[in-house]
């Protein structure tokens, strides 16, 4: 298991990545003709990070 500081850093890194993906998803979805493949890929990446954050939260 990771130490407290490294766990905190990992959670912060994952949250930052999740927020960046959310911004990219919003940008793509507000385009006149969103790329549905890209939207799906971004959502999948966000879900993977959310699952990882949940796993880290459980310990």
C-alpha positions in Angstrom: 0.0 0.0 0.0 1.2 3.5 -0.7 2.3 5.8 2.0 0.0 8.7 3.1 1.8 11.4 1.1 2.2 9.3 -2.1 -1.5 8.2 -1.8 -2.5 11.9 -1.5 -0.4 12.8 -4.5 -1.9 10.0 -6.6 -5.4 11.0 -5.7 -4.6 14.7 -6.5 -3.1 13.6 -9.8 -6.1 11.4 -10.7 -8.5 14.2 -9.8 -6.6 16.7 -11.9 -6.7 14.3 -14.9 -10.4 13.6 -14.3 -11.0 17.4 -14.4 -9.0 17.8 -17.6 -10.9 15.0 -19.2 -14.2 16.6 -18.1 -13.1 19.9 -19.7 -12.1 18.1 -22.9 -15.5 16.3 -22.9 -17.4 19.5 -22.5 -15.4 21.2 -25.3 -16.1 18.2 -27.6 -19.8 18.0 -26.8 -20.3 21.7 -27.4 -18.8 21.6 -30.9 -21.3 21.9 -33.8 -20.5 18.3 -34.8 -19.0 16.4 -31.9 -16.9 13.4 -32.6 -18.9 10.6 -31.0 -15.9 8.3 -30.9 -13.9 10.9 -29.1 -16.8 11.6 -26.7 -17.0 7.9 -25.9 -13.3 7.6 -25.4 -13.2 10.5 -23.0 -16.1 9.2 -21.0 -14.4 5.8 -20.8 -11.2 7.4 -19.5 -13.2 9.4 -16.9 -14.9 6.3 -15.7 -11.6 4.4 -15.4 -10.2 7.2 -13.3 -13.4 7.4 -11.2 -13.1 3.6 -10.5 -9.4 4.0 -9.5 -10.3 6.9 -7.1 -13.0 4.7 -5.6 -10.5 1.8 -5.2 -8.0 4.1 -3.5 -10.7 5.5 -1.2 -11.6 2.0 -0.1 -8.0 1.4 0.8 
